[in-house]
């Protein structure tokens, strides 16, 4: 199984705006469930409590193979969400691993 883990720091000039952006980001990510057939599962959540060293939002998807992960990445519904993600975030970290 391939595990795709992504973490983001959200944009925002104050905690309220950052919280709103984090909630919008998680909603956009969860909207992929049922639309992209190349996932075994998808989890997304907001970090609580937050600290300067932590990331704000995490996504974990599981895929049956590297090819399925690649198909997920280029799927049109995923690409739509990528655009939303870019408008809400300022930094990103990714780890893909075999679990």
BELPEWO-V482074 format. One record per helix or strand of 2 or more residues. SS is the DSSP state (h for helix, s for strand). FROM is the first residue (numbers start at 1). LEN is the number of residues. If there is no record, write none. Layout:
BEGIN
[[SS:FROM:LEN] [SS:FROM:LEN]]
END
This chain:
BEGIN
[[s:2:9] [h:15:16] [s:41:6] [s:57:7] [h:66:9] [h:76:13] [s:89:10]]
END
